[in-house]
Every structure is written in structure tokens, then in C-alpha cells.
Amino acid sequence: MTEPSEFAQAEAALPGLEPSRPHDSAMVKAARRTITSLEAAGYLDERHAVLCQQMIELAEVVDIGRRSGKASAVAMAAAQIIATYQLMVPEASGGEGGDAWDELVADMRRSATAPRDSS
């Protein structure tokens, strides 16, 4: 059995860290920039792979919804992008500016159980 940190070379980079493609929408490019910035700041590791992928896919949904005139799809995906981003950013340590959402996320993070070794 392989260790959780052993990935194929193609899977080495987190989703969103690969270069933008020419046909990427402005929203997808912005999501990639955000992921790159968070990774450069040291906030992301392998545990964030699914959140990075989710952010890219939600950015694609926003673009598709916008182009097809589906405002409700755009609004729902945009709200989920914000929620995904908030899960990717570490808790603020002290200070003001926290709201109920930040407190909920912090409570969820503190109450999460550590992953179990399945071997």
C-alpha cells in the first residue's frame, strides 16, 4: 500500500496550480490566481486538493451559467466559491472582523476528527 503523500508525477501539483489555458474564462483564471497565491503563502497542502479542484469547477459553473443566462446557477456557484475559499484560508488568530460564518468554520475545524490510517 502506498503512503497518502505518494502520488504519480502528474498528480504532484494541486489542482489549479497548472498554467492557465488560453480558453479559460476570467473566473477560472481568477480562481487559479487565488489558489496559486494561497499555495505561495503556505496555506495549502495535499489535504486541500479537493477544495482546489472544487474551486476550479465552481468557477467553470459560474462561467457557463453566465454565458447561458442562468443567474440562479451563477449565484449558487459563486456562494459555494466563497465557502470553499473560506475553508482554504486558515482561521484568523484573534482580532476583529470575524463573523458567524468564520466562527462556524472554526468550530467545524476544531471538531473534525483526525483521518484514520486504513491499513
Backbone as JSON Lines, residues from 0, in Angstrom:
{"i":0,"aa":"M","n":[0.84,-1.18,0.0],"ca":[0.0,0.0,0.0],"c":[0.89,1.24,0.0]}
{"i":1,"aa":"T","n":[0.48,2.25,-0.74],"ca":[1.27,3.47,-0.82],"c":[0.89,4.41,0.31]}
{"i":2,"aa":"E","n":[1.82,5.25,0.65],"ca":[1.55,6.28,1.65],"c":[0.66,7.35,1.02]}
{"i":3,"aa":"P","n":[-0.15,8.06,1.83],"ca":[-1.03,9.09,1.27],"c":[-0.31,10.18,0.51]}
{"i":4,"aa":"S","n":[0.95,10.43,0.83],"ca":[1.67,11.51,0.17],"c":[2.39,11.05,-1.09]}
{"i":5,"aa":"E","n":[2.26,9.79,-1.47],"ca":[2.9,9.28,-2.67],"c":[1.93,9.36,-3.84]}
{"i":6,"aa":"F","n":[2.2,10.28,-4.76],"ca":[1.34,10.49,-5.9],"c":[2.14,10.3,-7.18]}
{"i":7,"aa":"A","n":[1.43,9.98,-8.24],"ca":[2.07,9.94,-9.56],"c":[2.55,11.35,-9.89]}
{"i":8,"aa":"Q","n":[3.55,11.46,-10.75],"ca":[4.11,12.76,-11.09],"c":[3.04,13.72,-11.6]}
{"i":9,"aa":"A","n":[2.08,13.2,-12.38],"ca":[1.03,14.05,-12.93],"c":[0.13,14.63,-11.83]}
{"i":10,"aa":"E","n":[0.1,13.98,-10.68],"ca":[-0.74,14.44,-9.59],"c":[0.03,15.26,-8.55]}
{"i":11,"aa":"A","n":[1.29,15.55,-8.81],"ca":[2.13,16.21,-7.82],"c":[1.63,17.6,-7.46]}
{"i":12,"aa":"A","n":[1.2,18.37,-8.43],"ca":[0.73,19.72,-8.15],"c":[-0.74,19.7,-7.77]}
{"i":13,"aa":"L","n":[-1.11,20.58,-6.89],"ca":[-2.51,20.7,-6.53],"c":[-3.32,21.19,-7.74]}
{"i":14,"aa":"P","n":[-4.58,20.79,-7.83],"ca":[-5.42,21.31,-8.91],"c":[-5.47,22.84,-8.85]}
{"i":15,"aa":"G","n":[-5.38,23.46,-9.98],"ca":[-5.41,24.91,-10.05],"c":[-4.03,25.54,-10.14]}
{"i":16,"aa":"L","n":[-2.99,24.77,-9.84],"ca":[-1.63,25.31,-9.92],"c":[-1.02,25.16,-11.31]}
{"i":17,"aa":"E","n":[-1.68,24.37,-12.16],"ca":[-1.18,24.26,-13.52],"c":[-1.43,25.58,-14.25]}
{"i":18,"aa":"P","n":[-0.67,25.86,-15.29],"ca":[-0.84,27.14,-16.01],"c":[-2.24,27.28,-16.59]}
{"i":19,"aa":"S","n":[-2.7,28.51,-16.66],"ca":[-4.0,28.78,-17.29],"c":[-3.94,28.38,-18.75]}
{"i":20,"aa":"R","n":[-5.1,27.96,-19.25],"ca":[-5.22,27.62,-20.68],"c":[-5.79,28.83,-21.4]}
{"i":21,"aa":"P","n":[-5.48,28.96,-22.68],"ca":[-5.96,30.13,-23.42],"c":[-7.48,30.31,-23.38]}
{"i":22,"aa":"H","n":[-8.22,29.22,-23.34],"ca":[-9.67,29.33,-23.37],"c":[-10.31,29.45,-21.98]}
{"i":23,"aa":"D","n":[-9.51,29.5,-20.93],"ca":[-10.06,29.67,-19.59],"c":[-10.79,31.0,-19.48]}
{"i":24,"aa":"S","n":[-11.92,30.98,-18.8],"ca":[-12.67,32.22,-18.58],"c":[-11.94,33.08,-17.55]}
{"i":25,"aa":"A","n":[-12.37,34.32,-17.44],"ca":[-11.78,35.22,-16.45],"c":[-11.97,34.67,-15.04]}
{"i":26,"aa":"M","n":[-13.12,34.03,-14.79],"ca":[-13.4,33.48,-13.47],"c":[-12.47,32.31,-13.15]}
{"i":27,"aa":"V","n":[-12.23,31.44,-14.11],"ca":[-11.33,30.31,-13.9],"c":[-9.9,30.83,-13.69]}
{"i":28,"aa":"K","n":[-9.5,31.82,-14.48],"ca":[-8.17,32.4,-14.3],"c":[-8.03,33.01,-12.91]}
{"i":29,"aa":"A","n":[-9.07,33.69,-12.44],"ca":[-9.04,34.29,-11.1],"c":[-8.96,33.21,-10.02]}
{"i":30,"aa":"A","n":[-9.69,32.11,-10.22],"ca":[-9.63,31.01,-9.25],"c":[-8.22,30.43,-9.2]}
{"i":31,"aa":"R","n":[-7.61,30.27,-10.37],"ca":[-6.23,29.77,-10.42],"c":[-5.27,30.72,-9.71]}
{"i":32,"aa":"R","n":[-5.45,32.02,-9.92],"ca":[-4.6,33.01,-9.24],"c":[-4.75,32.92,-7.73]}
{"i":33,"aa":"T","n":[-5.99,32.75,-7.29],"ca":[-6.24,32.64,-5.86],"c":[-5.55,31.41,-5.28]}
{"i":34,"aa":"I","n":[-5.7,30.28,-5.95],"ca":[-5.08,29.03,-5.49],"c":[-3.56,29.18,-5.47]}
{"i":35,"aa":"T","n":[-3.0,29.78,-6.51],"ca":[-1.55,29.99,-6.57],"c":[-1.08,30.88,-5.43]}
{"i":36,"aa":"S","n":[-1.84,31.92,-5.15],"ca":[-1.49,32.84,-4.07],"c":[-1.55,32.15,-2.7]}
{"i":37,"aa":"L","n":[-2.6,31.38,-2.47],"ca":[-2.72,30.66,-1.2],"c":[-1.6,29.64,-1.04]}
{"i":38,"aa":"E","n":[-1.24,28.98,-2.12],"ca":[-0.17,27.98,-2.06],"c":[1.17,28.67,-1.79]}
{"i":39,"aa":"A","n":[1.42,29.8,-2.45],"ca":[2.66,30.53,-2.25],"c":[2.79,31.05,-0.82]}
{"i":40,"aa":"A","n":[1.66,31.36,-0.21],"ca":[1.66,31.84,1.18],"c":[1.79,30.69,2.17]}
{"i":41,"aa":"G","n":[1.79,29.46,1.67],"ca":[1.96,28.3,2.54],"c":[0.69,27.8,3.19]}
{"i":42,"aa":"Y","n":[-0.46,28.23,2.69],"ca":[-1.73,27.83,3.29],"c":[-2.25,26.49,2.79]}
{"i":43,"aa":"L","n":[-1.73,26.0,1.67],"ca":[-2.28,24.79,1.07],"c":[-1.31,23.63,1.12]}
{"i":44,"aa":"D","n":[-1.85,22.45,1.28],"ca":[-1.08,21.22,1.16],"c":[-1.99,20.18,0.51]}
{"i":45,"aa":"E","n":[-1.57,18.92,0.53],"ca":[-2.32,17.87,-0.16],"c":[-3.75,17.72,0.36]}
{"i":46,"aa":"R","n":[-3.98,18.09,1.6],"ca":[-5.33,17.98,2.16],"c":[-6.31,18.92,1.49]}
{"i":47,"aa":"H","n":[-5.81,19.89,0.75],"ca":[-6.67,20.87,0.1],"c":[-6.94,20.54,-1.37]}
{"i":48,"aa":"A","n":[-6.49,19.39,-1.84],"ca":[-6.64,19.06,-3.26],"c":[-8.1,19.11,-3.71]}
{"i":49,"aa":"V","n":[-8.98,18.53,-2.93],"ca":[-10.39,18.52,-3.35],"c":[-10.98,19.93,-3.33]}
{"i":50,"aa":"L","n":[-10.57,20.75,-2.38],"ca":[-11.08,22.13,-2.34],"c":[-10.56,22.93,-3.53]}
{"i":51,"aa":"C","n":[-9.31,22.71,-3.9],"ca":[-8.76,23.39,-5.08],"c":[-9.52,22.98,-6.33]}
{"i":52,"aa":"Q","n":[-9.74,21.68,-6.48],"ca":[-10.48,21.19,-7.65],"c":[-11.9,21.74,-7.65]}
{"i":53,"aa":"Q","n":[-12.51,21.77,-6.47],"ca":[-13.88,22.29,-6.37],"c":[-13.93,23.76,-6.77]}
{"i":54,"aa":"M","n":[-12.95,24.54,-6.35],"ca":[-12.94,25.96,-6.71],"c":[-12.85,26.14,-8.22]}
{"i":55,"aa":"I","n":[-12.01,25.36,-8.89],"ca":[-11.88,25.46,-10.34],"c":[-13.19,25.07,-11.02]}
{"i":56,"aa":"E","n":[-13.78,23.96,-10.58],"ca":[-15.03,23.51,-11.21],"c":[-16.18,24.48,-10.95]}
{"i":57,"aa":"L","n":[-16.24,25.06,-9.77],"ca":[-17.28,26.06,-9.49],"c":[-17.07,27.31,-10.34]}
{"i":58,"aa":"A","n":[-15.82,27.69,-10.56],"ca":[-15.54,28.83,-11.44],"c":[-16.03,28.55,-12.86]}
{"i":59,"aa":"E","n":[-15.87,27.3,-13.3],"ca":[-16.38,26.91,-14.62],"c":[-17.91,26.98,-14.65]}
{"i":60,"aa":"V","n":[-18.56,26.58,-13.57],"ca":[-20.03,26.65,-13.49],"c":[-20.49,28.09,-13.56]}
{"i":61,"aa":"V","n":[-19.79,28.99,-12.87],"ca":[-20.15,30.41,-12.93],"c":[-20.07,30.9,-14.37]}
{"i":62,"aa":"D","n":[-19.0,30.54,-15.06],"ca":[-18.84,30.99,-16.45],"c":[-19.92,30.42,-17.36]}
{"i":63,"aa":"I","n":[-20.19,29.14,-17.24],"ca":[-21.21,28.5,-18.08],"c":[-22.58,29.11,-17.79]}
{"i":64,"aa":"G","n":[-22.89,29.29,-16.5],"ca":[-24.17,29.88,-16.12],"c":[-24.32,31.3,-16.63]}
{"i":65,"aa":"R","n":[-23.24,32.06,-16.54],"ca":[-23.27,33.45,-17.02],"c":[-23.51,33.5,-18.51]}
{"i":66,"aa":"R","n":[-22.81,32.64,-19.26],"ca":[-22.96,32.64,-20.72],"c":[-24.33,32.15,-21.17]}
{"i":67,"aa":"S","n":[-24.95,31.27,-20.37],"ca":[-26.26,30.75,-20.77],"c":[-27.41,31.49,-20.09]}
{"i":68,"aa":"G","n":[-27.11,32.55,-19.38],"ca":[-28.15,33.38,-18.78],"c":[-28.84,32.76,-17.58]}
{"i":69,"aa":"K","n":[-28.16,31.89,-16.87],"ca":[-28.75,31.23,-15.7],"c":[-28.23,31.88,-14.43]}
{"i":70,"aa":"A","n":[-28.89,32.98,-14.07],"ca":[-28.44,33.78,-12.92],"c":[-28.45,32.98,-11.63]}
{"i":71,"aa":"S","n":[-29.44,32.11,-11.46],"ca":[-29.5,31.35,-10.2],"c":[-28.33,30.39,-10.08]}
{"i":72,"aa":"A","n":[-27.93,29.77,-11.19],"ca":[-26.77,28.87,-11.17],"c":[-25.5,29.65,-10.85]}
{"i":73,"aa":"V","n":[-25.38,30.85,-11.42],"ca":[-24.22,31.7,-11.15],"c":[-24.18,32.07,-9.68]}
{"i":74,"aa":"A","n":[-25.31,32.49,-9.14],"ca":[-25.36,32.91,-7.73],"c":[-25.03,31.76,-6.79]}
{"i":75,"aa":"M","n":[-25.58,30.58,-7.06],"ca":[-25.3,29.43,-6.18],"c":[-23.84,29.02,-6.26]}
{"i":76,"aa":"A","n":[-23.28,28.98,-7.46],"ca":[-21.87,28.59,-7.6],"c":[-20.96,29.64,-6.97]}
{"i":77,"aa":"A","n":[-21.3,30.91,-7.15],"ca":[-20.48,31.98,-6.55],"c":[-20.49,31.88,-5.02]}
{"i":78,"aa":"A","n":[-21.64,31.57,-4.44],"ca":[-21.71,31.4,-2.99],"c":[-20.85,30.22,-2.54]}
{"i":79,"aa":"Q","n":[-20.85,29.16,-3.32],"ca":[-20.03,28.0,-2.97],"c":[-18.53,28.27,-3.16]}
{"i":80,"aa":"I","n":[-18.18,29.13,-4.1],"ca":[-16.78,29.53,-4.25],"c":[-16.32,30.25,-2.99]}
{"i":81,"aa":"I","n":[-17.15,31.15,-2.49],"ca":[-16.8,31.87,-1.27],"c":[-16.65,30.91,-0.1]}
{"i":82,"aa":"A","n":[-17.57,29.97,0.02],"ca":[-17.49,28.98,1.1],"c":[-16.23,28.13,0.97]}
{"i":83,"aa":"T","n":[-15.89,27.73,-0.25],"ca":[-14.69,26.94,-0.49],"c":[-13.45,27.75,-0.12]}
{"i":84,"aa":"Y","n":[-13.41,28.99,-0.54],"ca":[-12.28,29.86,-0.22],"c":[-12.11,29.98,1.3]}
{"i":85,"aa":"Q","n":[-13.2,30.16,2.01],"ca":[-13.12,30.32,3.46],"c":[-12.59,29.05,4.13]}
{"i":86,"aa":"L","n":[-12.84,27.89,3.55],"ca":[-12.28,26.66,4.1],"c":[-10.79,26.54,3.81]}
{"i":87,"aa":"M","n":[-10.33,27.19,2.75],"ca":[-8.92,27.09,2.37],"c":[-8.04,28.05,3.16]}
{"i":88,"aa":"V","n":[-8.61,29.14,3.63],"ca":[-7.84,30.15,4.35],"c":[-7.83,29.78,5.83]}
{"i":89,"aa":"P","n":[-6.66,29.85,6.45],"ca":[-6.6,29.49,7.88],"c":[-7.4,30.46,8.73]}
{"i":90,"aa":"E","n":[-7.79,29.97,9.9],"ca":[-8.54,30.81,10.84],"c":[-7.76,32.07,11.16]}
{"i":91,"aa":"A","n":[-8.48,33.14,11.33],"ca":[-7.84,34.37,11.79],"c":[-7.5,34.18,13.27]}
{"i":92,"aa":"S","n":[-6.33,34.57,13.63],"ca":[-5.94,34.4,15.03],"c":[-6.2,35.69,15.77]}
{"i":93,"aa":"G","n":[-7.3,35.71,16.5],"ca":[-7.64,36.88,17.28],"c":[-8.07,38.04,16.4]}
{"i":94,"aa":"G","n":[-8.16,39.18,16.97],"ca":[-8.52,40.38,16.23],"c":[-10.01,40.42,15.93]}
{"i":95,"aa":"E","n":[-10.4,41.52,15.32],"ca":[-11.8,41.7,14.98],"c":[-12.04,41.32,13.54]}
{"i":96,"aa":"G","n":[-13.29,41.36,13.14],"ca":[-13.63,41.09,11.75],"c":[-14.23,39.73,11.54]}
{"i":97,"aa":"G","n":[-14.19,38.85,12.54],"ca":[-14.8,37.54,12.39],"c":[-16.31,37.66,12.46]}
{"i":98,"aa":"D","n":[-17.0,36.87,11.66],"ca":[-18.45,36.86,11.72],"c":[-18.93,35.47,12.09]}
{"i":99,"aa":"A","n":[-20.22,35.26,12.06],"ca":[-20.79,33.97,12.44],"c":[-20.28,32.85,11.53]}
{"i":100,"aa":"W","n":[-20.1,33.15,10.25],"ca":[-19.59,32.12,9.34],"c":[-18.19,31.7,9.75]}
{"i":101,"aa":"D","n":[-17.33,32.66,10.05],"ca":[-15.97,32.35,10.48],"c":[-15.98,31.5,11.74]}
{"i":102,"aa":"E","n":[-16.87,31.83,12.65],"ca":[-16.97,31.05,13.89],"c":[-17.43,29.63,13.62]}
{"i":103,"aa":"L","n":[-18.4,29.46,12.71],"ca":[-18.88,28.13,12.36],"c":[-17.76,27.3,11.74]}
{"i":104,"aa":"V","n":[-17.02,27.89,10.8],"ca":[-15.92,27.19,10.16],"c":[-14.87,26.81,11.2]}
{"i":105,"aa":"A","n":[-14.55,27.73,12.1],"ca":[-13.56,27.43,13.15],"c":[-14.04,26.29,14.04]}
{"i":106,"aa":"D","n":[-15.32,26.29,14.41],"ca":[-15.87,25.21,15.23],"c":[-15.79,23.88,14.49]}
{"i":107,"aa":"M","n":[-16.11,23.89,13.19],"ca":[-16.05,22.65,12.41],"c":[-14.62,22.13,12.33]}
{"i":108,"aa":"R","n":[-13.67,23.03,12.14],"ca":[-12.27,22.61,12.06],"c":[-11.8,22.01,13.38]}
{"i":109,"aa":"R","n":[-12.19,22.64,14.48],"ca":[-11.77,22.13,15.79],"c":[-12.42,20.8,16.12]}
{"i":110,"aa":"S","n":[-13.62,20.56,15.64],"ca":[-14.34,19.33,15.99],"c":[-14.04,18.18,15.04]}
{"i":111,"aa":"A","n":[-13.34,18.45,13.95],"ca":[-13.05,17.39,12.97],"c":[-12.12,16.36,13.59]}
{"i":112,"aa":"T","n":[-12.41,15.1,13.3],"ca":[-11.55,14.02,13.8],"c":[-10.37,13.86,12.84]}
{"i":113,"aa":"A","n":[-9.28,13.41,13.38],"ca":[-8.1,13.17,12.56],"c":[-8.37,11.99,11.63]}
{"i":114,"aa":"P","n":[-7.85,12.04,10.4],"ca":[-8.03,10.91,9.48],"c":[-7.42,9.65,10.08]}
{"i":115,"aa":"R","n":[-8.09,8.54,9.84],"ca":[-7.58,7.25,10.34],"c":[-6.76,6.56,9.28]}
{"i":116,"aa":"D","n":[-5.79,5.83,9.73],"ca":[-4.97,5.03,8.82],"c":[-5.77,3.8,8.44]}
{"i":117,"aa":"S","n":[-6.01,3.6,7.15],"ca":[-6.85,2.5,6.69],"c":[-6.08,1.21,6.48]}
{"i":118,"aa":"S","n":[-4.8,1.2,6.81],"ca":[-4.01,-0.02,6.58],"c":[-4.18,-1.04,7.7]}
